[in-house]
Amino acid sequence: MDAGKKIQQENLEMKNTDPGLLSNLPTYADEGSVHAVVEAPKGSGVKFKYDEKLRAFTVTRALPLGLTYPFDWGFVPSTKPQTVIP
């Protein structure tokens, strides 16, 4: 099994079965590109977070007046960080 297929299989195994959850979006599109969910768009003064209970984005943080996010901030769906023990 090639590495890409192995990662896709691992991602399928960690999913919740509720199709309405944003975290259940596939990591990869059919043609192989990676999906990303942007929670704070570049130039925005607020950060959004997906509320699984509401199934909608809500404002979670506002930056001080005049400040904006310099980059898109978000995550790749259906992935989870590795546990790092220092």
C-alpha positions in Angstrom: 0.0 0.0 0.0 1.5 3.4 -0.9 1.9 6.1 1.7 -1.0 8.3 0.4 -3.5 5.4 0.5 -2.3 4.4 4.0 -2.8 7.9 5.3 -6.3 8.1 3.8 -7.2 4.7 5.4 -5.9 6.0 8.8 -8.0 9.2 8.4 -11.1 7.2 7.7 -10.6 5.1 10.8 -10.5 8.2 13.1 -13.7 9.8 11.8 -16.9 10.2 13.8 -19.8 8.7 11.8 -21.9 11.9 11.8 -21.7 13.2 8.3 -22.6 16.7 9.4 -19.4 17.3 11.3 -16.8 19.5 9.7 -14.1 17.2 10.9 -15.5 14.5 8.7 -14.6 16.3 5.5 -12.0 14.3 3.6 -8.4 15.2 3.8 -7.9 14.8 0.1 -10.0 15.7 -3.0 -10.5 13.1 -5.7 -7.7 14.5 -7.8 -5.3 14.4 -4.8 -5.2 18.0 -3.6 -5.5 18.7 0.1 -8.6 20.3 1.6 -8.1 23.0 4.2 -10.6 24.8 6.5 -9.7 28.4 7.1 -10.8 29.7 10.5 -9.2 33.1 10.3 -8.8 34.5 6.8 -5.7 36.7 6.0 -6.7 40.3 6.6 -9.5 39.4 9.0 -9.7 40.9 12.5 -11.7 37.9 13.9 -11.1 34.2 14.3 -13.9 31.8 13.7 -14.3 28.3 15.0 -16.6 25.5 13.9 -19.2 24.7 16.5 -20.1 21.0 16.0 -23.2 21.3 18.2 -24.5 24.3 16.1 -23.0 23.0 12.9 -21.9 26.6 12.1 -18.9 28.9 12.4 -19.0 31.2 15.4 -16.7 34.1 16.3 -14.3 33.0 19.0 -11.8 35.9 19.1 -11.5 39.4 18.0 -8.1 41.1 17.6 -7.5 44.6 18.9 -8.7 47.4 16.6 -6.3 47.9 13.7 -4.8 44.4 13.9 -5.5 41.6 11.4 -4.3 38.1 10.8 -1.3 38.2 8.5 -1.9 34.7 7.1 -4.8 32.2 6.6 -5.2 30.2 9.8 -6.9 26.9 9.9 -6.5 23.1 9.7 -6.6 20.1 7.4 -9.8 18.1 8.1 -9.7 14.5 9.2 -6.3 14.8 10.7 -5.1 15.0 14.3 -1.8 16.1 15.7 0.7 13.6 17.0 1.1 13.5 20.7 4.5 14.9 21.6 6.0 14.1 25.0 9.0 16.4 25.8 
